[in-house]
Amino acid sequence: MPPSCQEKAAPDFPAVARFFAWLGLISFGGPAGQIAILREELVEKRQWLSNSEFSAGLNYCLLLPGPEAHQLIIYTGWKLHGLRGAVAAGTLFVLPAALLLWALAGLYASYGQLASAQTLFGTIRPAVLAIIVAALLRMGQLHLKDTRSRLLALGAFSAMFFFGIAFPWIIAAALGLGAVKHLTSPPIAPAVPDETSPARRRPWWWLVVGLLLWALPVGLAAVLCGPAHILTVLGLFFSKTAVLTFGGAYAVLPYVADQAVNHAGWISSTMMKDGLALAETTPGPLIIVLQFVGFLAAWNQPTPHGPLAMATLGAAITTWVTFLPGFLFILAGAPYVDRLSRSPRAQTILGTLTATVIGVIAKLAAWFAGGIFAIGQPWLLHGVIAVIALWLLVGQRWSVPAVIASALALGVARMFF
């Protein structure tokens, strides 16, 4: 157990497991809402962690690729009960969303192209656009406070929207610019290392086992089905995506959509948008939308086991390689979190990445809006729904689940009337 937890009465392991299972069932609203719930429950209500411990973990997770809320949950599990706490917390948070989205994806693959279903999704999509825009506005207010950060966001948007530059190159450029800014800025005295912070032991055996588990399903797919089979391709592609997803689901979706729709042809643009709409209706991490992509990609290439079996395998391998790296990042870095969270270099790079990711999310909003307001769509109705949903989110402080539920109710009404 981490030494920081030995100085206070930590909750027993069953209590920790029950808490994270409950959190996985009720955590709607995306990463910002999930982090807020986690802080309220662990720091303020239960007092299992101090505010400084929680903030240090959050700062570290923001520096990592992958879903920051999920990684923060893994980190808090580690703080409370070491390795088994990390595994239990991260798994129980994802599992309800994975099972629910698997069922929804199966229904969508079977009935999603019916006119009534498209009417329903056509009503939900404008609400999802409003959710993306609301998140964009919040991030802009928090992080785009100077000319440099605004130019970074505008540059990232322009590079992707007008010139088609791929997401990995945008992230690489942001990392390079952050490093250059740190080197050219006035020196800042680094924080004095805290020798009482968690032990500096190196859990290499955790990493070796984790890397083997990460590679195992991809290797099995390659051996049993061949390197060009859809399961192998999904495993390799989403493994690469897992180490590039700075900024969470909204940031990585333009890249995944471009690859899945335009290059690989696994799914249509409409399916991609519908997947995000379905993911917004489930609890847990929003990046679970990638499971939907894996499900449909394998459903559409059903050899040799049939659509449902192949889709289930595609969803499983996608979910596995998407979330497992988060465990490795946390377990490798958790003993060093206090030191890294005070690093001037890390904070400089984080600021550059955050501004760039805001531009990437703006590109997602533009891509999403393009389908909603395309020729042949009831663009006036969609526009009204999007504006009302945005007003409810920003002006009236409605929660994301409440807005989605309202859109669902309106969509059902449209189906019947």
MIMI-553535 format. One record per residue (C-alpha): residue number from 1; residue in three letters; y, z, x. Coordinates in Angstrom, 1 decimal. Layout:
BEGIN
PT     i    aa        y        z        x
PT   NUM   ala        Y        Z        X
...
//
This chain:
BEGIN
PT     i    aa        y        z        x
PT     1   met      0.0      0.0      0.0
PT     2   pro      3.5     -0.7      1.3
PT     3   pro      5.1      2.4      2.8
PT     4   ser      8.1      2.1      0.6
PT     5   cys      5.9      3.0     -2.4
PT     6   gln      4.4      6.0     -0.7
PT     7   glu      7.5      8.1     -1.0
PT     8   lys      7.6      8.0     -4.8
PT     9   ala      5.0      8.3     -7.5
PT    10   ala      3.9      4.8     -8.1
PT    11   pro      2.3      3.9    -11.4
PT    12   asp     -1.4      3.6    -11.4
PT    13   phe     -2.9      0.1    -11.2
PT    14   pro     -4.1     -0.2    -14.8
PT    15   ala     -0.5      0.5    -16.0
PT    16   val      0.9     -2.1    -13.6
PT    17   ala     -1.7     -4.7    -14.9
PT    18   arg     -0.9     -3.9    -18.5
PT    19   phe      2.8     -4.3    -17.9
PT    20   phe      2.5     -7.8    -16.3
PT    21   ala      0.1     -8.9    -18.9
PT    22   trp      2.7     -7.9    -21.6
PT    23   leu      5.4     -9.6    -19.6
PT    24   gly      3.4    -12.9    -19.5
PT    25   leu      3.3    -12.8    -23.3
PT    26   ile      7.0    -12.1    -24.1
PT    27   ser      8.9    -13.7    -21.2
PT    28   phe     10.6    -16.7    -22.9
PT    29   gly     13.9    -18.2    -21.9
PT    30   gly     13.3    -19.5    -18.3
PT    31   pro     13.7    -17.8    -14.9
PT    32   ala     17.2    -16.3    -15.5
PT    33   gly     16.0    -14.4    -18.6
PT    34   gln     12.7    -13.5    -17.0
PT    35   ile     14.4    -12.0    -14.0
PT    36   ala     16.8    -10.1    -16.2
PT    37   ile     13.9     -8.6    -18.2
PT    38   leu     12.0     -7.7    -15.0
PT    39   arg     15.1     -5.9    -13.6
PT    40   glu     15.7     -4.0    -16.8
PT    41   glu     12.0     -2.9    -17.2
PT    42   leu     11.2     -2.1    -13.5
PT    43   val     14.5     -0.7    -12.3
PT    44   glu     16.3      0.7    -15.3
PT    45   lys     13.7      1.8    -17.8
PT    46   arg     10.6      2.6    -15.8
PT    47   gln     12.3      3.2    -12.4
PT    48   trp      9.3      1.9    -10.6
PT    49   leu     11.6      0.1     -8.0
PT    50   ser     15.0      0.9     -6.8
PT    51   asn     17.8     -1.6     -7.3
PT    52   ser     18.0     -2.3     -3.6
PT    53   glu     14.3     -3.1     -3.4
PT    54   phe     14.5     -5.4     -6.4
PT    55   ser     17.6     -7.2     -5.0
PT    56   ala     16.1     -7.7     -1.6
PT    57   gly     13.0     -9.3     -3.2
PT    58   leu     15.1    -11.5     -5.3
PT    59   asn     17.2    -12.7     -2.4
PT    60   tyr     14.0    -13.6     -0.5
PT    61   cys     12.5    -15.4     -3.4
PT    62   leu     15.6    -17.5     -3.9
PT    63   leu     15.1    -18.8     -0.3
PT    64   leu     11.6    -20.1     -1.1
PT    65   pro     10.3    -23.2     -2.7
PT    66   gly      8.6    -22.7     -5.9
PT    67   pro      9.3    -20.8     -9.1
PT    68   glu     11.5    -17.8     -8.1
PT    69   ala     10.7    -15.7    -11.2
PT    70   his      7.0    -16.0    -10.6
PT    71   gln      7.4    -15.2     -6.9
PT    72   leu      9.6    -12.2     -7.7
PT    73   ile      6.9    -10.9    -10.0
PT    74   ile      4.3    -11.3     -7.2
PT    75   tyr      6.6     -9.4     -4.9
PT    76   thr      7.1     -6.6     -7.3
PT    77   gly      3.4     -6.3     -7.8
PT    78   trp      3.0     -6.1     -4.0
PT    79   lys      5.6     -3.4     -3.8
PT    80   leu      3.8     -1.4     -6.4
PT    81   his      0.1     -1.9     -5.4
PT    82   gly     -0.2     -4.1     -2.3
PT    83   leu     -2.5     -7.1     -2.4
PT    84   arg     -4.2     -6.3     -5.7
PT    85   gly     -0.9     -5.6     -7.3
PT    86   ala      0.4     -9.0     -6.2
PT    87   val     -2.6    -10.9     -7.4
PT    88   ala     -2.7     -9.1    -10.7
PT    89   ala      1.0     -9.5    -11.4
PT    90   gly      1.2    -13.2    -10.5
PT    91   thr     -2.0    -14.2    -12.3
PT    92   leu     -1.3    -12.2    -15.5
PT    93   phe      2.2    -13.7    -15.8
PT    94   val      1.0    -17.3    -15.6
PT    95   leu     -2.3    -17.1    -17.5
PT    96   pro     -1.0    -16.9    -21.2
PT    97   ala      1.3    -19.8    -20.6
PT    98   ala     -1.4    -21.9    -19.0
PT    99   leu     -3.9    -21.3    -21.8
PT   100   leu     -1.3    -21.9    -24.5
PT   101   leu      0.0    -25.1    -22.9
PT   102   trp     -3.5    -26.4    -22.4
PT   103   ala     -4.1    -26.1    -26.2
PT   104   leu     -0.7    -27.7    -27.0
PT   105   ala     -1.3    -30.5    -24.6
PT   106   gly     -4.7    -31.2    -26.2
PT   107   leu     -3.1    -31.4    -29.6
PT   108   tyr     -0.3    -33.6    -28.2
PT   109   ala     -2.8    -36.0    -26.6
PT   110   ser     -4.7    -36.3    -29.9
PT   111   tyr     -1.9    -36.4    -32.4
PT   112   gly      1.4    -36.6    -30.5
PT   113   gln      2.0    -40.3    -31.1
PT   114   leu      1.9    -40.0    -34.9
PT   115   ala      5.2    -40.7    -36.6
PT   116   ser      5.4    -37.2    -38.0
PT   117   ala      4.8    -35.6    -34.5
PT   118   gln      7.5    -37.9    -33.0
PT   119   thr      9.9    -36.8    -35.7
PT   120   leu      9.3    -33.2    -34.7
PT   121   phe      9.7    -33.9    -31.0
PT   122   gly     12.8    -36.0    -31.7
PT   123   thr     14.4    -33.0    -33.2
PT   124   ile     13.4    -30.6    -30.4
PT   125   arg     14.5    -32.9    -27.5
PT   126   pro     18.3    -32.5    -28.2
PT   127   ala     17.8    -28.7    -28.2
PT   128   val     16.1    -28.9    -24.8
PT   129   leu     18.9    -31.0    -23.5
PT   130   ala     21.3    -28.3    -24.6
PT   131   ile     19.2    -25.7    -22.8
PT   132   ile     19.4    -27.7    -19.6
PT   133   val     23.2    -28.1    -19.9
PT   134   ala     23.6    -24.4    -20.7
PT   135   ala     21.6    -23.5    -17.5
PT   136   leu     23.8    -26.0    -15.6
PT   137   leu     27.0    -24.4    -16.8
PT   138   arg     25.8    -20.9    -15.9
PT   139   met     24.8    -21.9    -12.4
PT   140   gly     28.0    -23.8    -11.9
PT   141   gln     30.1    -20.8    -12.9
PT   142   leu     28.2    -18.6    -10.5
PT   143   his     27.8    -20.8     -7.5
PT   144   leu     30.4    -23.6     -7.5
PT   145   lys     33.4    -21.6     -6.5
PT   146   asp     34.8    -23.7     -3.7
PT   147   thr     35.5    -27.3     -2.9
PT   148   arg     32.6    -27.6     -0.5
PT   149   ser     30.0    -26.4     -3.0
PT   150   arg     31.3    -28.7     -5.7
PT   151   leu     31.2    -31.7     -3.3
PT   152   leu     27.6    -30.8     -2.4
PT   153   ala     26.6    -30.7     -6.1
PT   154   leu     28.4    -34.0     -6.8
PT   155   gly     26.9    -35.6     -3.7
PT   156   ala     23.3    -34.6     -4.7
PT   157   phe     23.9    -35.9     -8.2
PT   158   ser     25.3    -39.2     -7.0
PT   159   ala     22.6    -39.7     -4.4
PT   160   met     19.9    -39.4     -7.0
PT   161   phe     21.6    -41.0    -10.0
PT   162   phe     23.3    -44.0     -8.4
PT   163   phe     21.3    -44.6     -5.3
PT   164   gly     17.8    -43.4     -6.3
PT   165   ile     17.3    -41.2     -3.3
PT   166   ala     14.2    -39.0     -3.7
PT   167   phe     14.3    -35.3     -4.2
PT   168   pro     12.6    -34.4     -0.9
PT   169   trp     15.3    -36.2      1.1
PT   170   ile     18.0    -34.3     -0.9
PT   171   ile     16.4    -31.0      0.0
PT   172   ala     16.0    -32.0      3.6
PT   173   ala     19.7    -32.9      3.8
PT   174   ala     20.7    -29.6      2.2
PT   175   leu     18.7    -27.6      4.7
PT   176   gly     20.2    -29.6      7.5
PT   177   leu     23.8    -29.1      6.2
PT   178   gly     23.1    -25.4      5.8
PT   179   ala     21.9    -25.1      9.4
PT   180   val     25.0    -27.0     10.6
PT   181   lys     27.4    -24.9      8.6
PT   182   his     25.9    -21.7     10.0
PT   183   leu     26.2    -23.0     13.6
PT   184   thr     29.8    -24.1     13.1
PT   185   ser     31.0    -21.0     11.2
PT   186   pro     32.5    -18.0     12.9
PT   187   pro     29.7    -15.7     14.1
PT   188   ile     28.7    -12.9     11.8
PT   189   ala     27.1     -9.7     13.2
PT   190   pro     23.6     -9.5     12.0
PT   191   ala     22.6     -6.4     10.0
PT   192   val     21.0     -3.7     12.0
PT   193   pro     17.2     -3.9     11.5
PT   194   asp     15.9     -1.1      9.3
PT   195   glu     12.9      0.4     11.1
PT   196   thr     11.9      2.3      8.0
PT   197   ser     11.4     -0.9      5.9
PT   198   pro      7.9     -2.1      5.1
PT   199   ala      5.5     -2.3      8.0
PT   200   arg      5.7     -5.4     10.3
PT   201   arg      1.9     -6.0     10.1
PT   202   arg      0.9     -9.7     10.0
PT   203   pro     -1.6    -10.3      7.1
PT   204   trp     -3.1    -13.4      8.8
PT   205   trp     -6.4    -13.0      7.1
PT   206   trp     -4.7    -13.2      3.7
PT   207   leu     -3.1    -16.4      4.7
PT   208   val     -6.3    -17.9      6.0
PT   209   val     -8.2    -17.1      2.8
PT   210   gly     -5.2    -18.3      0.7
PT   211   leu     -5.0    -21.6      2.5
PT   212   leu     -8.8    -22.1      2.1
PT   213   leu     -8.5    -21.4     -1.6
PT   214   trp     -5.5    -23.8     -1.9
PT   215   ala     -7.5    -26.6     -0.2
PT   216   leu    -10.8    -25.9     -1.9
PT   217   pro    -10.4    -27.7     -5.3
PT   218   val     -8.6    -30.7     -3.7
PT   219   gly    -11.4    -31.0     -1.1
PT   220   leu    -14.1    -30.7     -3.7
PT   221   ala    -12.4    -33.4     -5.8
PT   222   ala    -12.2    -35.7     -2.7
PT   223   val    -15.9    -35.2     -1.8
PT   224   leu    -17.3    -35.4     -5.3
PT   225   cys    -15.0    -38.0     -6.9
PT   226   gly    -13.4    -39.8     -4.0
PT   227   pro    -10.0    -39.8     -2.3
PT   228   ala     -8.5    -42.2     -4.8
PT   229   his     -9.7    -40.4     -7.9
PT   230   ile     -7.0    -38.9    -10.3
PT   231   leu     -8.1    -35.3     -9.6
PT   232   thr     -7.7    -35.7     -5.8
PT   233   val     -4.4    -37.5     -6.2
PT   234   leu     -3.1    -34.8     -8.6
PT   235   gly     -4.2    -32.1     -6.2
PT   236   leu     -2.5    -33.7     -3.2
PT   237   phe      0.7    -34.7     -5.1
PT   238   phe      1.3    -31.3     -6.7
PT   239   ser      0.4    -29.5     -3.4
PT   240   lys      3.3    -31.5     -1.8
PT   241   thr      5.5    -30.7     -4.8
PT   242   ala      4.8    -27.0     -4.5
PT   243   val      6.5    -26.8     -1.1
PT   244   leu      9.5    -28.8     -2.2
PT   245   thr     10.5    -27.2     -5.5
PT   246   phe     13.7    -25.4     -4.4
PT   247   gly     15.6    -24.5     -7.5
PT   248   gly     12.6    -24.2     -9.9
PT   249   ala     11.4    -26.5    -12.7
PT   250   tyr     14.7    -28.1    -13.7
PT   251   ala     15.3    -29.2    -10.1
PT   252   val     11.9    -30.7     -9.4
PT   253   leu     11.4    -32.4    -12.7
PT   254   pro     13.4    -35.6    -11.8
PT   255   tyr     11.2    -36.0     -8.8
PT   256   val      7.9    -35.4    -10.7
PT   257   ala      9.1    -37.7    -13.6
PT   258   asp     10.0    -40.5    -11.1
PT   259   gln      6.6    -40.3     -9.5
PT   260   ala      4.5    -39.8    -12.7
PT   261   val      6.3    -42.3    -14.8
PT   262   asn      7.8    -45.0    -12.6
PT   263   his      5.5    -45.1     -9.5
PT   264   ala      2.1    -43.8    -10.6
PT   265   gly      2.3    -44.7    -14.3
PT   266   trp      0.3    -41.6    -15.3
PT   267   ile      2.5    -40.9    -18.4
PT   268   ser      5.5    -42.4    -20.2
PT   269   ser      9.0    -41.1    -20.0
PT   270   thr      8.8    -39.9    -23.6
PT   271   met      5.7    -37.9    -22.8
PT   272   met      7.5    -36.3    -19.8
PT   273   lys     10.4    -35.2    -22.1
PT   274   asp      7.9    -33.9    -24.7
PT   275   gly      6.1    -31.9    -22.1
PT   276   leu      9.3    -30.1    -21.2
PT   277   ala      9.9    -29.4    -24.9
PT   278   leu      6.5    -27.9    -25.2
PT   279   ala      6.9    -25.8    -22.0
PT   280   glu     10.2    -24.4    -23.4
PT   281   thr      8.2    -23.1    -26.4
PT   282   thr      5.7    -21.1    -24.3
PT   283   pro      6.2    -17.8    -22.4
PT   284   gly      5.9    -17.5    -18.7
PT   285   pro      7.2    -19.8    -15.9
PT   286   leu      8.9    -23.0    -17.0
PT   287   ile      7.3    -24.9    -14.2
PT   288   ile      4.1    -24.7    -16.2
PT   289   val      5.3    -28.1    -17.5
PT   290   leu      3.6    -29.6    -14.4
PT   291   gln      0.3    -28.6    -15.9
PT   292   phe      1.1    -30.8    -18.9
PT   293   val      1.7    -33.8    -16.6
PT   294   gly     -1.7    -33.1    -14.9
PT   295   phe     -3.4    -32.8    -18.2
PT   296   leu     -2.2    -36.1    -19.6
PT   297   ala     -2.6    -38.0    -16.3
PT   298   ala     -6.3    -37.1    -16.3
PT   299   trp     -6.6    -37.6    -20.1
PT   300   asn     -5.5    -41.2    -19.6
PT   301   gln     -8.1    -41.7    -16.8
PT   302   pro    -11.1    -40.1    -18.4
PT   303   thr    -13.9    -41.4    -16.0
PT   304   pro    -16.5    -40.0    -15.6
PT   305   his    -16.5    -36.9    -18.0
PT   306   gly    -14.4    -38.0    -21.0
PT   307   pro    -10.8    -37.3    -21.9
PT   308   leu    -10.9    -33.6    -22.7
PT   309   ala    -13.0    -32.5    -19.8
PT   310   met    -11.1    -34.6    -17.3
PT   311   ala     -7.8    -33.4    -18.8
PT   312   thr     -8.9    -29.8    -18.4
PT   313   leu     -9.8    -30.4    -14.8
PT   314   gly     -6.5    -32.2    -14.2
PT   315   ala     -4.6    -29.3    -15.8
PT   316   ala     -6.6    -26.7    -13.8
PT   317   ile     -6.1    -28.3    -10.4
PT   318   thr     -2.4    -28.9    -11.1
PT   319   thr     -1.8    -25.3    -12.1
PT   320   trp     -3.9    -24.0     -9.1
PT   321   val     -2.0    -25.9     -6.4
PT   322   thr      1.4    -25.3     -8.1
PT   323   phe      1.2    -21.5     -8.2
PT   324   leu     -1.2    -20.5     -5.4
PT   325   pro      1.4    -21.2     -2.7
PT   326   gly      3.8    -18.7     -4.2
PT   327   phe      1.2    -16.0     -3.4
PT   328   leu      1.0    -17.1      0.2
PT   329   phe      4.8    -17.2      0.6
PT   330   ile      5.2    -13.7     -0.7
PT   331   leu      2.2    -12.1      1.1
PT   332   ala      3.3    -13.7      4.4
PT   333   gly      7.0    -12.7      4.0
PT   334   ala      6.9     -9.5      2.0
PT   335   pro      6.8     -7.1      5.1
PT   336   tyr     10.0     -8.8      6.4
PT   337   val     12.0     -9.1      3.2
PT   338   asp     14.5     -6.4      4.0
PT   339   arg     15.4     -8.0      7.3
PT   340   leu     15.5    -11.5      6.0
PT   341   ser     17.6    -10.7      3.0
PT   342   arg     20.4     -9.5      5.3
PT   343   ser     20.2    -12.6      7.6
PT   344   pro     23.6    -14.5      7.7
PT   345   arg     21.7    -17.7      8.5
PT   346   ala     19.4    -17.3      5.5
PT   347   gln     22.3    -16.7      3.2
PT   348   thr     24.2    -19.7      4.5
PT   349   ile     21.3    -22.0      3.9
PT   350   leu     20.7    -20.5      0.5
PT   351   gly     24.3    -21.2     -0.6
PT   352   thr     24.0    -24.8      0.5
PT   353   leu     20.6    -25.2     -1.3
PT   354   thr     21.9    -23.7     -4.5
PT   355   ala     24.9    -26.0     -4.7
PT   356   thr     22.7    -29.0     -4.0
PT   357   val     20.1    -28.0     -6.6
PT   358   ile     22.9    -27.8     -9.3
PT   359   gly     23.6    -31.5     -8.6
PT   360   val     19.8    -32.2     -9.0
PT   361   ile     19.7    -30.4    -12.3
PT   362   ala     22.7    -32.5    -13.5
PT   363   lys     20.6    -35.6    -12.7
PT   364   leu     17.8    -34.2    -14.9
PT   365   ala     20.3    -33.7    -17.7
PT   366   ala     21.5    -37.3    -17.4
PT   367   trp     18.0    -38.6    -17.4
PT   368   phe     17.0    -36.5    -20.4
PT   369   ala     20.1    -37.6    -22.3
PT   370   gly     19.4    -41.2    -21.6
PT   371   gly     16.2    -41.1    -23.6
PT   372   ile     17.6    -39.1    -26.4
PT   373   phe     20.6    -41.4    -27.0
PT   374   ala     18.8    -44.7    -26.2
PT   375   ile     19.2    -47.8    -28.4
PT   376   gly     17.0    -47.4    -31.5
PT   377   gln     17.2    -43.7    -31.6
PT   378   pro     19.2    -41.7    -34.3
PT   379   trp     21.7    -40.9    -31.6
PT   380   leu     24.3    -39.4    -34.0
PT   381   leu     21.8    -36.9    -35.4
PT   382   his     20.6    -36.1    -31.9
PT   383   gly     24.1    -35.6    -30.7
PT   384   val     24.9    -33.2    -33.5
PT   385   ile     21.7    -31.2    -32.8
PT   386   ala     22.5    -31.0    -29.1
PT   387   val     26.1    -29.9    -29.7
PT   388   ile     25.1    -27.2    -32.2
PT   389   ala     22.4    -26.0    -29.9
PT   390   leu     24.7    -25.8    -26.9
PT   391   trp     27.3    -23.9    -29.0
PT   392   leu     24.6    -21.4    -30.1
PT   393   leu     23.5    -20.9    -26.5
PT   394   val     26.9    -20.7    -24.8
PT   395   gly     29.3    -19.6    -27.6
PT   396   gln     27.0    -17.4    -29.7
PT   397   arg     24.7    -16.1    -26.9
PT   398   trp     21.5    -17.1    -28.8
PT   399   ser     18.3    -16.8    -26.8
PT   400   val     16.3    -19.9    -25.8
PT   401   pro     13.4    -19.0    -28.1
PT   402   ala     15.8    -18.6    -31.1
PT   403   val     17.3    -22.1    -30.5
PT   404   ile     13.8    -23.7    -30.0
PT   405   ala     12.6    -22.0    -33.2
PT   406   ser     15.6    -23.3    -35.1
PT   407   ala     14.9    -26.8    -33.8
PT   408   leu     11.3    -26.5    -34.8
PT   409   ala     12.2    -25.5    -38.3
PT   410   leu     14.6    -28.4    -38.6
PT   411   gly     12.0    -30.8    -37.3
PT   412   val      9.4    -29.6    -39.8
PT   413   ala     12.0    -30.1    -42.5
PT   414   arg     12.6    -33.6    -41.3
PT   415   met      8.9    -34.3    -41.4
PT   416   phe      8.6    -33.4    -45.0
PT   417   phe     12.0    -34.5    -46.4
//
